[in-house]
Amino acid sequence: MEVLYPRCCGLDVHRRTVVACVRLQEHRRKRTEVRTFGTTTSEILELHRWLAEACCTHVAMESTGVFWQPVFNLLEGSFVVILANAQHIKAVPGRKTDVKDCEWLADLLAHGLIRASFIPPAEVRALRELTRHRKSLIRDRARVINRIHKLLETANIKLGTVVTHLDGVTGRAVLKALAAGETDPGRFAAFARGSLRSKTALLSAALEGRFGVNHRFLLDQLLAQLDSGATLIAQCDARIFELARPLEPHLERLQTIVGIGRRSAEVMVSEIGVDMTRFASAAHLASWARVCPGTHESAGKRRPAAAGFGNQWLRTALVESAWAATRARRTYLSVQYRRISRRRGSKRAALAIAHRLLVIAYHVLRDEVPFANLGADYFDRLNAAKAMRYHLKRLTELGCNVSSVSPA
């Protein structure tokens, strides 16, 4: 097999050590050298010097978790660094050692048999760290709200059955009053706002419970944690806005897509970048994100298959945006959701809309154009004769005497 990279290196990265194998091909003679380095900055810089002295051009590494990132950051720019998926480069079963792993990596890299994982530029990676941290903060805040629900239930306070959001205006006012020691259910009616003003009797009945001193202490702690989380999220939003300023035109174009807001646009840019040449097509991007149908075909028969595991951060943002898009009135995406949900169910339909959103985002970023809504009547215009036959058939089944209808 032809050697594409005669001077390359394979790295097997762990938490404390990096096992490196330099592979040099000269006049059909292969020479390898294996060394082990630590993972501190000085040790990785020593690895950098060793690779530079060996005139390596390409480096492939295998790692799980985040252990590859410090090595990648220090080698990026000096070498062509390829991060390999561990599932794609499993060695032949048998002897399994770190030395064997790095030698196998070097051999695969020399012959061009390693498919590189997608790693965005450094500025996009910095934005990605912030958007993922913000999502973790939002999830932590949701967990705190759930704990407040449980605490109220233990005191037989049924606030959640009357108030939709505990963190709303009425909910926060009631929670602060409970934490302050208010026990008279009749006085909570003054906190009602909006549509809850017509439910003051129901609100007073729901707040009649056994809220003791221990409950007040725990609620006060949880409210402080909730306020702290909101402050951290606001600070993270401000930092993301500042860091994403150079990408503002791309974010604005993404927000023209139905269902995609500011936060979803920031997540999409941080996860896939803005350079769509890294993906061969929109279908390739959807496959990478695992928001496309799975494939399982054998003996000419296709069986149901799961989509698989991909980028969970991107997939979560896409599905959230898909649910928002389904609630928009008279749009192409909402009509498509209803068409699919009739025969496939709501959750599969939402994932299909998430797939469609990612395909639209690919073209918006690649062509640098805003989203153009196809309209709610797109599918009718696509095959007007078929739609006409369907509705005529339904009218006949309902007992209407319809002989023929000519198109306008």
CORRA-V967160 format. One record per pair of residues at least 6 apart in sequence whose C-alpha atoms are under 8 Angstrom apart, sorted by the first residue. I is the first residue (numbers start at 1). GAP is how many residues later the second one is. D is the distance in Angstrom with one decimal. If there is no record, write none. Layout:
<<I:GAP:D> <I:GAP:D>>
//
This chain:
<<1:110:7.0> <2:109:6.2> <3:107:5.5> <3:108:4.7> <3:109:7.6> <4:106:5.7> <4:107:5.3> <4:108:6.1> <5:52:7.6> <5:53:7.1> <5:104:7.2> <5:105:4.7> <5:106:6.8> <5:107:7.4> <6:17:7.3> <6:18:5.6> <6:19:4.7> <6:20:7.3> <6:104:6.2> <7:15:7.5> <7:16:5.9> <7:17:4.8> <7:18:6.5> <7:47:7.7> <7:48:6.8> <7:49:4.8> <7:50:6.1> <7:51:7.2> <7:103:7.6> <8:14:6.0> <8:15:5.5> <8:16:6.8> <8:48:5.0> <8:49:5.9> <8:50:4.9> <8:51:5.8> <8:98:6.5> <8:101:7.2> <8:102:6.4> <9:11:6.7> <9:12:5.4> <9:13:4.3> <9:14:5.8> <9:42:7.8> <9:47:6.8> <9:49:6.5> <9:50:4.8> <9:51:6.4> <9:96:7.8> <9:97:5.3> <9:100:7.8> <10:10:5.7> <10:11:5.2> <10:12:6.6> <10:49:5.9> <10:50:5.0> <10:51:5.8> <10:92:4.9> <10:93:6.5> <10:94:7.7> <10:95:4.9> <10:96:4.3> <10:99:7.5> <11:7:6.5> <11:8:5.7> <11:9:4.6> <11:10:6.6> <11:48:7.3> <11:49:6.1> <11:50:4.5> <11:51:6.4> <11:91:5.3> <11:94:7.2> <11:95:7.9> <12:6:5.7> <12:7:5.2> <12:8:6.5> <12:49:5.8> <12:50:5.3> <12:51:6.6> <12:86:6.6> <12:89:6.5> <12:90:5.3> <13:6:6.6> <13:48:6.8> <13:49:6.2> <13:50:5.3> <13:54:6.8> <13:55:6.3> <14:49:6.8> <14:53:6.4> <15:24:7.0> <15:52:6.0> <16:22:5.8> <16:23:5.5> <17:19:6.7> <17:20:5.6> <17:21:4.5> <17:22:5.5> <18:18:5.7> <18:19:5.1> <18:20:6.0> <18:21:6.5> <19:15:7.2> <19:16:6.0> <19:17:4.5> <19:18:6.4> <19:79:6.6> <19:80:6.7> <19:83:6.6> <20:14:5.6> <20:15:5.4> <20:16:6.1> <20:17:7.7> <20:79:7.9> <20:82:6.1> <21:11:6.5> <21:12:5.6> <21:13:4.3> <21:14:6.6> <21:78:7.6> <21:81:5.6> <21:82:5.7> <21:85:6.6> <22:10:5.5> <22:11:5.3> <22:12:6.5> <22:29:7.7> <22:32:7.8> <22:34:7.8> <22:84:7.1> <23:7:7.0> <23:8:5.9> <23:9:4.6> <23:10:6.9> <23:83:6.2> <23:84:7.5> <23:87:7.8> <24:6:5.8> <24:7:5.2> <24:8:6.2> <25:6:6.4> <34:65:7.2> <37:6:5.9> <37:7:7.1> <37:10:6.9> <38:6:6.9> <39:32:7.8> <44:27:6.6> <44:30:7.3> <45:29:7.2> <48:26:7.8> <48:27:6.5> <56:23:7.4> <57:22:5.5> <57:23:6.3> <58:21:5.7> <58:22:4.7> <58:23:6.0> <58:24:7.6> <58:51:7.9> <59:20:6.7> <59:21:6.1> <59:22:4.8> <59:23:6.1> <59:50:7.9> <60:21:5.8> <60:22:4.6> <60:23:5.9> <60:24:6.7> <60:45:6.7> <60:46:7.2> <60:49:6.6> <61:7:7.5> <61:20:7.7> <61:21:6.4> <61:22:5.2> <61:23:6.1> <61:44:7.4> <62:6:7.6> <62:21:6.2> <62:22:5.4> <62:23:6.8> <62:24:6.1> <62:43:8.0> <63:20:8.0> <63:21:7.8> <63:22:8.0> <63:23:7.0> <64:22:7.7> <72:9:7.0> <75:6:7.1> <82:34:5.2> <82:35:7.0> <83:33:5.6> <83:34:5.4> <84:30:6.6> <84:31:6.5> <84:32:5.5> <84:33:5.9> <85:30:7.9> <85:31:7.7> <85:32:6.7> <88:26:7.9> <89:16:7.6> <89:25:7.4> <91:10:7.3> <91:13:6.9> <108:6:6.1> <118:160:7.8> <120:151:7.8> <120:152:7.1> <120:153:6.2> <121:152:7.9> <124:145:7.6> <124:146:5.4> <124:147:7.8> <124:149:6.3> <125:145:6.7> <125:146:8.0> <127:113:6.7> <127:116:6.7> <127:117:7.2> <127:143:5.6> <128:139:7.2> <128:142:4.5> <128:143:6.2> <130:106:7.0> <130:110:6.5> <131:109:7.3> <131:135:7.3> <131:136:6.1> <131:139:7.3> <132:135:8.0> <132:181:7.2> <134:99:6.1> <134:102:6.3> <134:103:7.7> <137:92:6.6> <137:95:7.6> <137:96:6.5> <138:91:7.7> <138:95:7.2> <140:89:7.7> <141:85:6.2> <141:88:6.0> <141:89:7.7> <144:78:6.6> <144:81:7.5> <144:82:6.6> <145:21:7.3> <145:22:7.7> <145:81:7.6> <147:75:8.0> <148:71:6.9> <148:74:6.9> <149:11:6.9> <151:64:7.2> <151:68:7.5> <152:6:6.9> <152:7:7.5> <155:54:5.9> <155:55:5.1> <155:56:5.2> <155:57:7.7> <155:60:7.5> <156:52:7.6> <156:53:4.9> <156:54:6.4> <156:55:7.9> <157:49:6.0> <157:50:5.1> <157:51:6.4> <157:52:5.3> <157:53:7.6> <157:54:7.7> <158:48:4.7> <158:49:6.2> <159:7:7.9> <159:12:7.8> <159:44:7.2> <159:47:5.7> <159:48:6.3> <160:6:6.8> <161:45:7.7> <162:40:7.3> <162:41:6.4> <162:44:7.4> <163:7:7.6> <163:8:6.5> <163:33:7.9> <165:6:6.7> <166:6:6.3> <169:24:7.2> <170:21:5.8> <170:22:5.5> <170:23:5.9> <173:18:6.2> <174:14:6.7> <174:17:6.7> <175:44:7.7> <176:44:7.9> <178:33:7.9> <178:38:6.7> <179:37:4.7> <179:38:7.1> <179:40:6.0> <179:41:5.5> <180:36:7.4> <181:35:7.0> <183:28:7.5> <184:24:7.9> <185:19:4.9> <185:20:7.0> <185:22:5.6> <185:23:5.7> <186:18:5.6> <187:17:7.9> <188:15:7.5> <188:16:6.4> <188:19:8.0> <189:8:7.7> <189:11:5.1> <189:12:7.5> <189:14:6.8> <189:15:6.4> <192:8:6.9> <244:22:7.7> <250:24:7.3> <250:115:6.6> <250:118:7.5> <251:11:7.3> <251:14:5.7> <251:15:6.8> <251:18:7.5> <253:111:6.9> <253:112:7.8> <253:115:7.5> <253:116:6.8> <253:117:5.0> <253:118:7.2> <254:6:7.0> <254:11:5.9> <254:107:6.4> <254:110:6.9> <254:111:7.7> <254:116:7.2> <254:117:7.6> <255:6:5.5> <255:7:6.5> <255:10:6.4> <256:114:6.1> <256:115:5.6> <257:100:7.8> <257:103:7.8> <257:104:7.8> <257:113:7.7> <257:114:5.4> <257:115:8.0> <258:67:5.5> <258:70:7.5> <258:75:7.8> <259:62:4.9> <259:63:6.3> <259:64:7.6> <259:65:4.9> <259:66:4.1> <259:67:7.8> <259:69:7.6> <260:61:5.4> <260:64:7.8> <260:65:7.7> <261:60:7.7> <264:53:5.7> <264:54:7.4> <264:57:7.1> <267:46:7.7> <267:47:6.7> <267:50:7.0> <268:46:6.2> <268:49:7.6> <271:42:7.8> <271:43:6.4> <274:91:6.1> <274:92:7.7> <275:90:7.5> <275:91:7.1> <276:86:6.8> <276:89:6.9> <276:90:5.5> <277:89:7.8> <279:6:5.9> <282:76:7.8> <282:77:5.3> <282:80:5.9> <282:81:7.5> <283:76:7.3> <285:73:7.9> <285:74:7.9> <285:77:7.9> <286:6:5.8> <286:69:6.5> <286:72:6.7> <286:73:7.0> <288:22:6.5> <288:23:7.7> <289:21:5.0> <289:22:5.3> <289:23:8.0> <289:25:7.1> <289:26:6.8> <290:17:5.7> <290:18:6.1> <290:19:6.3> <290:20:4.9> <290:21:7.2> <290:25:7.7> <291:16:6.5> <291:24:6.8> <291:60:6.7> <291:61:7.6> <291:63:6.9> <291:64:5.3> <292:15:6.0> <292:60:7.5> <292:63:6.2> <293:12:7.4> <293:13:6.9> <293:14:5.2> <294:10:7.5> <294:11:4.8> <294:12:5.1> <294:13:4.3> <294:14:6.9> <295:7:7.6> <295:8:7.7> <295:9:7.5> <295:10:5.8> <295:11:7.9> <295:12:8.0> <296:6:5.8> <296:7:5.5> <296:8:6.8> <296:9:5.8> <297:6:6.2> <315:39:7.8> <318:36:5.0> <318:37:7.8> <318:39:7.1> <318:40:7.3> <319:31:6.5> <319:32:6.2> <319:34:7.8> <319:35:5.3> <321:33:7.3> <322:28:5.8> <322:29:7.4> <322:31:5.5> <322:32:5.1> <322:35:7.3> <323:27:6.4> <325:8:6.4> <325:9:6.2> <326:7:6.5> <326:8:4.3> <326:9:7.9> <326:11:6.3> <326:24:8.0> <327:7:6.7> <328:6:6.3> <330:45:6.8> <330:46:4.8> <331:42:6.8> <331:43:7.4> <331:44:5.2> <331:45:4.7> <332:41:6.5> <332:42:5.6> <332:43:4.9> <332:44:4.8> <332:45:7.5> <332:46:6.7> <333:20:6.8> <334:42:7.8> <335:41:6.0> <336:17:7.7> <337:9:7.9> <337:12:5.6> <337:13:6.8> <337:15:7.8> <337:16:6.5> <338:11:7.8> <340:6:7.9> <340:8:8.0> <340:9:5.4> <341:6:7.8> <341:7:7.2> <341:8:5.1> <360:11:7.5> <363:6:8.0> <364:6:6.1> <364:7:6.5> <380:7:6.1> <392:10:7.1> <395:6:7.8> <395:7:7.3> <396:6:6.6>>
//
